[in-house]
Amino acid sequence: MSGQSLLVPGEISPVRSVPGNVRRPEYVGKPGPTPYTGPEVQDSDTVERMRVAGRIAAQAMEEAAKHIAPGVTTDELDRVAHDFMVDHGAYPSTLGYRGFPKSLCTSVNEVICHGIPDSTVLRDGDIVNLDVTAYINGVHGDNNATYLCGDVDEESRLLVERTRESLNRAIKAVRPGRQINVIGRVIESYAKRFGYGVVRDFTGHGINTSFHSGLIVPHYDSPHATTVMQPGMTFTIEPMLTLGTHEYDMWDDGWTVLTKDRKRTAQFEHTLVVTETGADILTLP
């Protein structure tokens, strides 16, 4: 694996402004969101609005990814995604969610998830996950992907490639009438072929008018994930695979999650809706 030095927290820039005409989620300015009490199955209007939100999130992620290069700060990637979303009338869902200070998550190398964009400078050989969620017309669309920065070592490159494949396989396993745990079963069985760890404590989730509805989508074979998938259900699948342990530590910022052994980790995510025959991805650019 790459011999890069381990990450340390950088400096966080001031909160970026959002035009007053852009609708905010209800949780902005509050300690946390109001618990969701609605259905996991959405009507066709909600799904189509989510498709719009998902497309903006996917395009914002792509735009930020174009700027990934050695010497670029993760804060700069945040600026690009932030500007794209607000320019398209969307609010960056992470901004102000339970106090999160930025408009996307940037998780580099050993960071599993929820990395805060800051003055950290990307280096040749890094891998970086961008997690972007957009809120528009009262709904959220959530996606993430892991990108290569410069010349990345083979072990890390394969981890990224295989994590993407684990998401693809999981999406293909979605069928109405099946239990949610089929998703984690497919991901875990694939990851085990390569000796990868599968993160257990951070999961996919229901999403709709709520950023996190309460529905849990584990990425390992959980006997408790017995919810039966139904047409119209909307949720994310976002496997996090590691080169070592699935156990983690957290920085004092209360957000940044790192592998306990500091080995590298990758993640990919889509928001999808269950259809009569499988799944329809809502986060396509």
Salt bridges, closest charged atoms under 4 A:
GLU26 OE1 - LYS30 NZ 2.66
ASP45 OD2 - ARG49 NE 3.02
GLU48 OE1 - ARG51 NE 3.19
GLU63 OE1 - LYS66 NZ 3.20
ASP75 OD1 - ARG16 NH2 2.88
ASP75 OD1 - LYS102 NZ 3.35
GLU76 OE2 - ARG79 NH2 2.70
ASP78 OD2 - ARG16 NE 2.63
ASP83 OD2 - ARG79 NH1 3.05
ASP126 OD1 - ARG123 NH2 3.38
ASP126 OD1 - ARG264 NH2 3.98
ASP142 OD2 - HIS205 NE2 3.13
ASP153 OD1 - ARG264 NH1 3.62
GLU154 OE2 - ARG157 NH2 2.69
GLU161 OE1 - ARG157 NH1 3.11
GLU165 OE2 - ARG169 NE 2.80
GLU188 OE2 - ARG200 NH1 3.83
ASP221 OD2 - ARG185 NE 3.21
GLU238 OE2 - HIS205 NE2 3.33
ASP249 OD1 - LYS260 NZ 2.65
ASP249 OD2 - ARG262 NH1 2.88
ASP280 OD2 - ARG51 NH2 2.98
